[in-house]
Every structure is written in structure tokens, then in C-alpha cells.
Amino acid sequence: MLAFIGPNGAGKSTTIKVMTGILYSDTGDIKILNINPMKKENN
């Protein structure tokens, strides 16, 4: 089990949305199991 906790406005929902590819970040990079969820060819 994993908990992702923090105060309101800390970016918890935004982080999850970027990790799942729902939102795209303007800067930075993310990889989950060596896959970038922001690239459409992964789908």
C-alpha cells in the first residue's frame, strides 16, 4: 500500500495526473518503469 499525503494545494492530484498522462508538464521529465507517460506512442 502506498499513501500520497499532504496539505491542500500541495500538488497531489496534479502529480498523479502527470504520472498517468492526463496532464502534461511544461518542464521536467517523468518516467515510470522506464516509460514516459507524456508520450503518446506509449499508449
Phi and psi restraints in degrees (value plus and minus 20) as a CYANA .aco file:
   2 LEU   PHI    -148.4  -108.4
   2 LEU   PSI     116.1   156.1
   3 ALA   PHI    -136.3   -96.3
   3 ALA   PSI     116.0   156.0
   4 PHE   PHI    -138.8   -98.8
   4 PHE   PSI      74.8   114.8
   5 ILE   PHI    -138.8   -98.8
   5 ILE   PSI     138.9   178.9
   6 GLY   PHI     148.7   188.7
   6 GLY   PSI     151.0   191.0
   7 PRO   PHI     -91.2   -51.2
   7 PRO   PSI     145.2   185.2
   8 ASN   PHI     -77.8   -37.8
   8 ASN   PSI     116.8   156.8
   9 GLY   PHI      64.0   104.0
   9 GLY   PSI     -11.4    28.6
  10 ALA   PHI    -101.9   -61.9
  10 ALA   PSI     -32.0     8.0
  11 GLY   PHI      79.4   119.4
  11 GLY   PSI      -2.5    37.5
  12 LYS   PHI     -82.1   -42.1
  12 LYS   PSI     -72.2   -32.2
  13 SER   PHI     -85.0   -45.0
  13 SER   PSI     -59.9   -19.9
  14 THR   PHI     -83.1   -43.1
  14 THR   PSI     -61.9   -21.9
  15 THR   PHI     -81.4   -41.4
  15 THR   PSI     -65.3   -25.3
  16 ILE   PHI     -83.2   -43.2
  16 ILE   PSI     -60.5   -20.5
  17 LYS   PHI     -85.8   -45.8
  17 LYS   PSI     -57.5   -17.5
  18 VAL   PHI     -87.9   -47.9
  18 VAL   PSI     -60.3   -20.3
  19 MET   PHI     -85.0   -45.0
  19 MET   PSI     -49.5    -9.5
  20 THR   PHI    -113.8   -73.8
  20 THR   PSI     -25.6    14.4
  21 GLY   PHI      67.8   107.8
  21 GLY   PSI     -12.1    27.9
  22 ILE   PHI     -93.0   -53.0
  22 ILE   PSI     -60.3   -20.3
  23 LEU   PHI    -133.2   -93.2
  23 LEU   PSI     135.0   175.0
  24 TYR   PHI    -137.3   -97.3
  24 TYR   PSI     115.7   155.7
  25 SER   PHI    -104.2   -64.2
  25 SER   PSI     131.7   171.7
  26 ASP   PHI     -97.4   -57.4
  26 ASP   PSI     -54.5   -14.5
  27 THR   PHI    -155.3  -115.3
  27 THR   PSI     145.0   185.0
  28 GLY   PHI      69.3   109.3
  28 GLY   PSI    -198.4  -158.4
  29 ASP   PHI    -168.2  -128.2
  29 ASP   PSI     125.8   165.8
  30 ILE   PHI    -159.2  -119.2
  30 ILE   PSI     120.1   160.1
  31 LYS   PHI    -156.7  -116.7
  31 LYS   PSI     115.6   155.6
  32 ILE   PHI    -143.7  -103.7
  32 ILE   PSI      97.7   137.7
  33 LEU   PHI      32.5    72.5
  33 LEU   PSI      22.1    62.1
  34 ASN   PHI      44.8    84.8
  34 ASN   PSI       2.7    42.7
  35 ILE   PHI    -138.6   -98.6
  35 ILE   PSI     113.5   153.5
  36 ASN   PHI    -111.7   -71.7
  36 ASN   PSI      90.1   130.1
  37 PRO   PHI     -89.1   -49.1
  37 PRO   PSI     -31.9     8.1
  38 MET   PHI    -103.7   -63.7
  38 MET   PSI     -29.7    10.3
  39 LYS   PHI    -112.6   -72.6
  39 LYS   PSI     109.0   149.0
  40 LYS   PHI     -87.8   -47.8
  40 LYS   PSI     -46.5    -6.5
  41 GLU   PHI     -89.8   -49.8
  41 GLU   PSI     -30.4     9.6
  42 ASN   PHI     -97.0   -57.0
  42 ASN   PSI     -36.3     3.7
